[in-house]
Amino acid sequence: MSSVLRRPALGPRVRGLRIKELPRDKLISLIYANTLDEFLNILKTTPYSIAIDKLTRENLEDLRKGLVRAYLERIKSIFLGASSDVKAVIMSSLKYFEYENIRNLTIAVKAGRNPEDFIIWEPLEFTRRRHVVASLLGAKSIEDIGERLKQIRHPAYKAFELASKYGDEKISVFLDRQWIHDFSTTAPTSKDKSLHDFVTELKEYFNILIAIRARIWGLVEELNELIVDKPTPLVASAVKDPPAKFLENAEGTPWGRILLDLVAEAPTLENISIAMDNIYPAYVKKLSDIYTVRFSEFSLGALAAHLEYMRAEVMTLMRVASLLAEGVPAEKRRKVFEPLTR
């Protein structure tokens, strides 16, 4: 049975989400804003209008919370009245914010800050998972957070076990790894080809990023422990081939050409690692377009790809504001966000 017949209401809703994407001219204007006030004034002319009178370094957290709330409102427009498989994909996608809150709580504990100042509760309330992060409040150390997660049998504890072996500074990477694993096992990937293909592509991307970093960290021998599932030929290329050869092998992927354009002049492992972080929003935007064409707007794969781009768009806006607050010049910001402006 075609996805149109199984989920006739999904296509128009996904189409509605795509219409609300930031137009290219608005995105470029936000990236090249000269001040936080200019950024906020432009943002108020988009669907991400946030109720902040003046944006400063001190209230960036209010901006982040406002952006996530706007994102959740879009999610609700699809979730209500959706079929069970659509709801399963949405809930799996929203699990990212569970991991993000764990990450932010870890950063706060390391910095001696109040963790509750960094937590966004709304996604957890939507998924009815508030208790997970609430159980971590009061933790005194990273080790304590990992132990509490293990006690409640939350899979994120595995990221903390890896960090205890290979360094606390790698916890963010290990949390991303665990979220990908979580998404691939809790979403209905085995029952839907479009979703299976999307998760497979996303998993390979993160595994390649981990493989590149494993070389930088000197952990090549431990690669099988670090990645999700088994290495693909491209992951193997990332960990053993010269960078130029790896880029040649990756050119046929949806992200390979974007990456090559950024690092062709200096294809070092460090530059590839940084660039793969920077191109992620452009990559998932491309996946959103590809899966819509390949499987239609009624497919779970197209839905998952667009949900991931929506989140990447929110994170991009937050990153732009953070770089502005840090006083990073426009030229350096352009290099970070260049893949999204092409």
Secondary structure, DSSP 8 states (H G I E B T S, - for coil): --HHHH-TTHHHHHHHHHHTS--HHHHHHHHT-SSHHHHHHHHTTSTT----SS--GGGHHHHHHHHHHHHHHHHHHHHTT--HHHHHHHHHHHHHHHHHHHHHHHHHHHHT--GGGG---HHHHHTT-HHHHHTTTT--SHHHHHHHHHHTT-TTHHHHHHHHHH-GGGHHHHHHHHHHHHHHHHSSGGG-HHHHHHHHHHHHHHHHHHHHHHHHHT-GGGHHHHSSSS--HHHHHHHHS-HHHHHHHHTTSTTHHHHHHHHTTS--HHHHHHHHHHTHHHHHHHHHHHHHHHH-TTSHHHHHHHHHHHHHHHHHHHHHHHHHHTT--HHHHHHHHGGGG-
